[in-house]
Amino acid sequence: MPYGLGTAFFVAFAPHCLVLSFAGHIMRSTVCIGMLLYVCFATAGCGAQHAPTSPQRVVAGDVASGKILVDILDSRWHEHYYQYEIRPANGSVALTREETFNDYQHEQIPHEYRQPTGAIDDCLLKKPAAKSPDGKYVAGCKEESLRNGQFSFKYFQIFFITEAETGKELFHWKLDDWRRIHGFSWSPNSQSVALLNSTQVFGKGPFETIWAWAGHPVPHDTVYLSVIPVSTLQPVEYRIRGDVLYAFTRILDWSLD
């Protein structure tokens, strides 16, 4: 549906949805909101998908050699699937695969990913951790809370690197509350670790505002890969993709050429 037509549809139809809602017709207003959301996702009106800027920052080849394969699933009206190849040694981020699926039942994506922590659910309960291939270091994540008012809390994820033998913490990164970890993986030579993470904002377009008013804000994620060399402990960040709805993303592999 062309964007102009979608906008005209919104202008003509949205006031009736609001009237129905205020009148207490919950079922009918829900249908209206659903139709508006469909127009939002079927057009470019909710924001275009953004490819990364390349090349980005470079990490020395002996520190982060080879290529890191990351996939991203964007859950719009139709699901959009992407695979990216990141080469820290030359700072490149390249889109290598792109597909669209009608729905989750038709997904054809890899079932395997970089073990043991290339994809994680959370850092609170499972406290995932991975030892470097040479056995010298351990990378992991955890979660902390901070009271935010009388009855609410903010939750922060923390990524860390420790010495395996002594437990001494070498690196500690407390992410902002609007940033979350999706997975992490050591390089094959144990010289660096890659942290897959994303930032999130809620959509503020006209359709998304209505959806948020109904109690279902639409998250827009920007996916990053942060490479942390053990020698410097200074993260080098690569922006992979922006404006991803309900991002599902994993580190599939880190291999040498």
C-alpha positions as CSV (number, residue, x, y, z in Angstrom):
1,M,0.0,0.0,0.0
2,P,1.5,3.4,-1.0
3,Y,2.4,5.6,2.0
4,G,0.2,8.5,0.8
5,L,-2.8,6.1,0.7
6,G,-1.9,4.8,4.1
7,T,-1.8,8.3,5.5
8,A,-5.2,9.2,4.0
9,F,-6.6,6.0,5.5
10,F,-5.3,7.0,8.9
11,V,-6.8,10.5,8.7
12,A,-10.2,9.2,7.6
13,F,-10.4,6.2,9.9
14,A,-8.6,7.0,13.1
15,P,-11.2,9.4,14.5
16,H,-13.8,6.7,14.2
17,C,-11.6,4.3,16.1
18,L,-11.2,6.8,18.9
19,V,-14.9,7.4,19.1
20,L,-15.6,3.7,19.3
21,S,-13.1,3.3,22.0
22,F,-14.4,6.2,24.1
23,A,-17.9,4.8,23.7
24,G,-16.8,1.6,25.3
25,H,-16.9,-0.7,22.3
26,I,-13.7,-2.5,23.2
27,M,-14.0,-5.3,20.6
28,R,-14.7,-3.0,17.7
29,S,-12.0,-0.5,18.8
30,T,-9.5,-3.3,19.0
31,V,-10.3,-4.3,15.4
32,C,-9.8,-0.7,14.4
33,I,-6.4,-0.5,16.1
34,G,-5.4,-3.7,14.5
35,M,-6.4,-2.4,11.0
36,L,-4.4,0.8,11.7
37,L,-1.4,-1.2,12.8
38,Y,-1.6,-3.3,9.6
39,V,-1.5,-0.1,7.5
40,C,1.5,1.0,9.6
41,F,3.5,-2.1,9.0
42,A,2.4,-2.5,5.4
43,T,3.7,1.0,4.5
44,A,6.9,2.8,5.1
45,G,5.1,5.1,7.5
46,C,6.6,3.5,10.7
47,G,10.1,4.1,9.6
48,A,12.4,2.6,7.0
49,Q,14.9,-0.1,7.7
50,H,18.4,1.1,7.8
51,A,21.5,-0.7,6.6
52,P,24.8,-0.1,8.4
53,T,27.4,2.4,7.5
54,S,30.6,0.6,6.3
55,P,33.5,0.5,6.9
56,Q,33.5,1.2,10.6
57,R,36.2,1.1,13.2
58,V,39.0,-1.4,12.8
59,V,40.4,-3.9,15.4
60,A,43.9,-5.4,14.8
61,G,43.9,-8.6,12.9
62,D,45.8,-10.6,15.5
63,V,43.2,-9.5,18.1
64,A,39.9,-10.1,16.3
65,S,40.7,-12.0,13.2
66,G,38.2,-13.8,11.0
67,K,34.5,-13.1,10.5
68,I,31.6,-13.0,12.8
69,L,28.2,-14.1,11.5
70,V,25.1,-12.5,13.1
71,D,21.5,-12.9,12.2
72,I,18.5,-10.7,12.9
73,L,14.8,-11.4,12.7
74,D,12.5,-8.3,12.3
75,S,8.9,-9.0,13.2
76,R,6.8,-6.7,11.2
77,W,3.6,-7.7,9.5
78,H,5.7,-10.1,7.5
79,E,8.9,-11.3,9.1
80,H,12.2,-10.0,7.6
81,Y,15.3,-12.1,8.2
82,Y,18.9,-10.9,7.7
83,Q,22.4,-12.3,8.1
84,Y,25.4,-10.0,8.4
85,E,29.1,-10.7,8.2
86,I,31.3,-8.5,10.5
87,R,35.1,-8.4,9.9
88,P,36.7,-6.4,12.8
89,A,40.1,-6.5,11.1
90,N,38.9,-4.2,8.3
91,G,35.9,-2.7,10.0
92,S,33.4,-4.0,7.5
93,V,29.7,-4.9,8.1
94,A,28.1,-6.7,5.1
95,L,24.6,-7.9,4.5
96,T,25.0,-11.5,3.1
97,R,21.4,-12.8,3.2
98,E,17.9,-11.3,3.2
99,E,14.6,-13.1,3.2
100,T,10.9,-12.4,4.0
101,F,8.5,-14.9,5.6
102,N,4.8,-14.6,5.7
103,D,4.7,-15.5,9.4
104,Y,6.6,-17.5,12.0
105,Q,5.2,-20.8,10.8
106,H,7.1,-20.3,7.5
107,E,10.5,-19.3,9.0
108,Q,13.5,-20.9,7.6
109,I,16.4,-19.8,9.8
110,P,19.3,-21.7,11.3
111,H,18.7,-23.7,14.4
112,E,22.3,-23.7,15.5
113,Y,24.3,-20.8,16.8
114,R,27.6,-20.1,18.4
115,Q,27.8,-22.1,21.6
116,P,27.5,-21.7,24.5
117,T,26.3,-18.1,24.7
118,G,25.8,-16.9,21.1
119,A,22.1,-16.4,22.0
120,I,20.8,-15.9,25.5
121,D,17.4,-15.3,27.0
122,D,18.3,-13.2,30.0
123,C,21.2,-12.4,32.4
124,L,19.1,-12.5,35.6
125,L,18.2,-16.2,36.2
126,K,20.6,-18.2,34.1
127,K,23.6,-15.9,34.5
128,P,25.2,-17.2,31.3
129,A,29.0,-17.4,31.1
130,A,31.6,-18.7,28.6
131,K,35.3,-19.6,29.1
132,S,37.8,-18.5,26.5
133,P,39.2,-21.2,24.3
134,D,42.6,-21.0,26.0
135,G,40.9,-21.3,29.4
136,K,42.4,-18.1,30.8
137,Y,39.3,-15.9,31.0
138,V,35.5,-16.1,31.6
139,A,33.0,-13.7,30.1
140,G,29.5,-13.5,31.4
141,C,26.5,-11.3,32.2
142,K,24.2,-10.6,35.2
143,E,21.5,-8.2,36.1
144,E,21.0,-5.7,38.9
145,S,18.0,-3.6,40.0
146,L,17.8,0.0,41.2
147,R,14.8,1.4,43.0
148,N,13.0,3.9,40.8
149,G,10.3,5.4,43.0
150,Q,8.4,3.8,45.8
151,F,7.0,0.8,43.9
152,S,9.1,0.5,40.7
153,F,12.6,-0.6,39.8
154,K,15.0,-0.1,36.9
155,Y,16.9,-3.2,35.7
156,F,20.5,-3.0,34.4
157,Q,22.4,-5.7,32.6
158,I,26.2,-6.0,33.3
159,F,28.7,-7.7,31.1
160,F,32.0,-8.7,32.7
161,I,35.3,-10.5,32.0
162,T,37.3,-12.2,34.8
163,E,40.4,-14.2,35.1
164,A,39.4,-17.9,35.2
165,E,41.9,-18.9,37.8
166,T,41.6,-16.1,40.3
167,G,38.1,-14.7,39.6
168,K,39.6,-11.2,39.4
169,E,37.3,-8.9,37.4
170,L,39.1,-7.3,34.5
171,F,36.2,-5.7,32.7
172,H,32.8,-4.4,34.0
173,W,30.2,-2.7,31.7
174,K,26.9,-1.6,33.2
175,L,24.6,-1.1,30.3
176,D,21.9,1.5,30.3
177,D,18.4,0.3,31.2
178,W,17.3,0.8,27.5
179,R,20.1,-1.4,26.3
180,R,20.0,-5.2,26.5
181,I,22.3,-8.2,25.7
182,H,21.4,-10.8,23.2
183,G,24.5,-13.0,23.2
184,F,28.3,-13.0,23.3
185,S,31.2,-15.2,22.0
186,W,35.0,-15.5,22.3
187,S,37.2,-15.2,19.3
188,P,38.9,-18.5,18.2
189,N,42.3,-17.2,19.5
190,S,40.9,-15.9,22.9
191,Q,42.2,-12.4,22.2
192,S,38.7,-10.7,22.2
193,V,35.1,-11.3,22.9
194,A,32.1,-10.1,20.9
195,L,29.0,-8.8,22.7
196,L,25.7,-8.6,20.7
197,N,23.4,-6.0,22.1
198,S,20.7,-3.5,21.2
199,T,19.2,-0.2,22.2
200,Q,15.5,0.3,22.2
201,V,13.0,3.1,21.7
202,F,9.2,3.0,21.3
203,G,7.7,4.1,18.0
204,K,6.1,7.6,18.1
205,G,4.4,7.6,14.7
206,P,0.6,8.3,14.5
207,F,-0.3,4.6,14.2
208,E,2.2,3.5,16.9
209,T,0.9,6.2,19.3
210,I,-2.6,4.7,19.0
211,W,-1.2,1.2,19.6
212,A,0.8,2.5,22.7
213,W,-2.4,4.2,23.9
214,A,-4.0,0.7,23.8
215,G,-1.3,-0.6,26.0
216,H,1.0,-2.2,23.3
217,P,3.9,0.2,22.5
218,V,5.9,-0.9,19.5
219,P,9.7,-1.3,20.2
220,H,12.2,-0.2,17.6
221,D,15.7,-1.7,18.2
222,T,19.1,-0.9,16.9
223,V,21.5,-3.9,16.9
224,Y,25.2,-3.5,17.7
225,L,28.2,-5.8,18.0
226,S,30.8,-4.6,20.5
227,V,34.2,-6.3,20.2
228,I,36.3,-6.1,23.4
229,P,40.0,-6.9,23.1
230,V,41.5,-8.5,26.2
231,S,44.7,-6.5,25.7
232,T,43.0,-3.0,25.9
233,L,39.5,-3.8,27.3
234,Q,38.2,-0.9,25.2
235,P,35.0,-1.9,23.3
236,V,34.9,-1.2,19.6
237,E,31.3,-0.9,18.5
238,Y,29.7,-1.9,15.1
239,R,26.3,-0.8,14.2
240,I,24.6,-3.6,12.3
241,R,21.0,-2.6,11.7
242,G,18.6,0.0,13.0
243,D,14.8,0.3,13.2
244,V,14.2,-3.4,13.8
245,L,10.8,-4.3,15.3
246,Y,11.0,-6.8,18.2
247,A,14.6,-7.8,17.4
248,F,15.6,-11.4,17.7
249,T,19.3,-11.6,17.0
250,R,22.1,-14.1,17.6
251,I,25.8,-14.7,17.0
252,L,25.8,-17.7,14.6
253,D,29.6,-18.2,14.3
254,W,33.0,-16.7,14.6
255,S,35.4,-18.4,12.3
256,L,38.9,-17.8,10.9
257,D,39.4,-17.3,7.2
